[in-house]
Each structure stands twice: as C-alpha cells, then as structure tokens.
Amino acid sequence: MANEKKSVIAFFDFDGTITYGDTFRHFLRFSVGWPRFIFNMLTVSPYLLLYLLNIVSRQKVKEKVISRFYQKMLYCDLKVKADAFVDSELDQHLRPEALRRIAWHQKQGHRCILVSASPEVYLNIWAKNKGFSDILATRLALTKHGSILGEIKGKNCWGPEKVSRIEELLGSRKEFVFYAYGDSKGDKEMLSIADYPFYRHMPKD
C-alpha cells in the first residue's frame, strides 16, 4: 500500500533493450555515408583494439570516434542529420515488445525516462516523440560558437554514470518506485537501484 503513494518511474536503456542492437554505428554511417564511414572506422580501429585490450577507456575510444566523424562540425548541422535519421531509419531497429512495454507504463501514468550511452543528439528527438519525460544520454562538448569539439561533455552515460545522472535529476529516491530495463553490464548499476529490475526481459502486460 505504501508504494501506491509514490510516483512510479520506468528507466529504459536504449541500445539492445529498446533496439535490436547498437544504433550509434547506424547513425555514424547514416550521417556521413558508407565510404566515409568505412574510412573513418579504419582510422580509429587501433583505438578500438586498445579498448578491447583494456588499455584505453570506453569514454576515450568513444571520443576518438566522435572526433574523427564530427570535430569542428556545427551541432545544428548534425541535428539536421539526426532528424533525418529518426524520421527515415531508426524505427526499423526497434523491438516491438519494448515499445509495448513503454506504452504500458505510459498508460498507467508512469514517468518514463530514457538512460543511454548513445548521443543525445538523436535520442532527444526520438524519445520526445515517444512520450519520454526525460532523456539522460551522452552529451557532446561544444565550443561557444556551437561547433563539436570531439569530446564528451562530462562522462559517458554508461555504468555508474547512469545512476549519477538519475540522482542528479531526481535527488532522493525515497519518493519513487523504480522500474528499470537493461541488457548489458553498462546497465548493472541502474538495475541495482530498481525496485523492479528487468534484465534482457520485457514482461507481458
């Protein structure tokens, strides 16, 4: 009965939870085209190998990718590409069972929050269209003129940082009941704070 007085919040990871896999690589390819995508990925492949060998961090290799693809590009220009990606391609990567679960929470009047390591430049657009109240995602660092620096603003929204961003948004969790949905070790900490954690599983309504 006590939980009935608390607000219910459902946290959803994006890649692999709502989608069939990683969408950032699809966005990279969409935003620059196949030839440049392949060339850029070959260029950053040494850093990907160093990451697999646990020599460089996940954040560092993501910054190398962002820098290679987008450094000095105006954020407003990238957002135009993000709009097009959401409109023309992103839906084909979505899991129907995840969309049904999101709709179930919204029908119950629960607050839905997207928490993802992918860049907010395209997730903001998609999540707002789907009725999410908040989007906690990786942010790109910009110059004062709005150009992309090739770095992440703050920390990559993965692992412990997901919980830090949730706490920054909500403060004390005593007033809430948490549902959380994730599919990887990057969601472990978020799932650990949930009253109802779901790992690689969308319950039937």
N, C-alpha and C positions, 0 to 999 in steps of 0.2 A: 504493500500500500504506500510505503514511503516514496517509492520510485515514481508513483503517479503524480507527485507534486514537483518532480524535477523535469527540466527540459531535456528532451532526447536529441542527441546529435549523432549522426552517422558519418564516419570518416571513410572515404574511399581512396585507396591508391588508384592510380590510373593505368600505367603500362603493365600488362599481364593480368590485371584484376578486372578492369572495365574493358580492356582491349585484348586482342589475341597475342600481343607481344609489344615490343618496343616501338613507339611511334616517333621518337626523336629522329631515328635514322630515316624514317619515311619523310619527315619534314625536311631534313637536310637535303635529301635527294630531290624532293619537290621544289624546294626553294632555289636550287642552283642548276638543276638538270643533271641527267646521267653522266655526261662526260666530265663535268667539273666535280661532281660528287665522287666519282671513281678516283680522279687525280688527287683530290683533297684527302680522301681516306688513305690512299697510298702514302701521301706525305706525312700523315700523322700516325701511320701504322707502327713506327718504332715506339711511340709513347703508349700505344695500346698494348704492345708486347711488354713494356716495362710495368704497366699496370697489372697484367696477368701474372707477372713475376713478383708482385707486391713490392716493387721498387718505388713507384710513384703512386700517389693517392688517386682515388676516384675523382675528386674535385680537380686535381691538376690535369688529368687527362681530358676531362670534360672542357676545361678552359682552353686547352690546346686545340680541341675540335672547334669550339666557338670562335677562337681567334682566327683559325685557318679559314673558316667559312664566312665569318661576318665582321671581322675587325674593320673599323672605320665606316662601316655601312650605317646609314641613318636608321634608327629604330623604327621610325614611321614607315620607311620603305619595307622593312622586314615585316611589319604588322600587315601591310597590304598583302604580302605573300602568305602570311598566317591566315588572313581572312579567306583567301582563295583555297588554301589547304583544307580548312574546316568545311568550306562550302562544297568542295568537289571531291574530297578523298577520305577524310577522317572517318566518316560514318562506316565505311566498308571494313574498318579494323575493329569495330565494337562488338562486344559479346551481348547477344540478346538477353541472356539470363541476368547480366549485370544491369542492363537498362531496366529490366522488370523490377529488380530489387531497389534501384534508385526510385522508381515510380512508386513502389510500395511504401517506402519511407516518406516520400512527399505526400502521399495520400493520407498517411497517419498524422501529418502535420509536423513531422520531424525535420530538423535542420540538417541539411546535407552539406558537407564540406569536402572538397577535393584536396588531397595532400599528395604531391607528386614531385619527383626529382626532375621531371622534364620541364622545359622552359615555360614560363607563364605566358609568353607572347602568343602562343596559340591555344593554350589551355584556358586562359581567361575568356576567350571568345566562346569556345565550346561549352565550358561549364556554365557560363551565364545563360547561354541558350537553353541548357538543360535544367535550369532552375536551382543550381547550387547557390547557396548564400555567400560562400567564401571560397577563395582559391588560394591555397598555400603551395607555392611551386618555386622552382629555381628562378632567380631573378638575374637578368643580365645587367652588368655595370655599364653605365653610360657617361659620356662626357657632358659638360654643362650645355653643349650645343645639341645633345641628343644622338651622338654617334656611339656605336657599340665599341667598347674598349677591348673586348676579347677576354673579359674576366667575368667571374660570378660576383654578384653583389651579396656580400655576406657569405653564407655557407650553402653548399649544395643541399637541397632539401631531401635528404636521404638518412635513414637510420635514426640516430639520436636527434638530428636536426628537425625531423618531423615532429617529435614531441616538444622540442623547444619552440617551434613555430606555433603549435597548438596552444601551449601555455602562454605564449606572448599574446595570442588572440583572445583567449578565454579567461586567463587568470586561474583562479581556483576551480578545480573540477568538482567540488563538493555539491554544486548546484545542478549537476548534469548526470545523465545516464549516457554512456558512450557505447555505440556500436562501431566496430572497425573491420574493414575488409582489406586484405593484402595478399600478396602471392610470393614474396621473396624475403630474404634476410634483411633487406632495407626497410621492411615493414615491421620487423620484430618488436622494436621499441613501441611503436604506435599500437600494435596489437596487445602489448603487455599492459597498457593503461586502460584497455577497454573492458567494460562490464560484459560485453558480448563480442568476443573476437571471432572472426571467421577467416581462416587461412585456406586459400585456394578452394573456397566453397561458398556458393550462394544458396542460402536456404530457400526452400519453396515457401511462398506466402501462406 
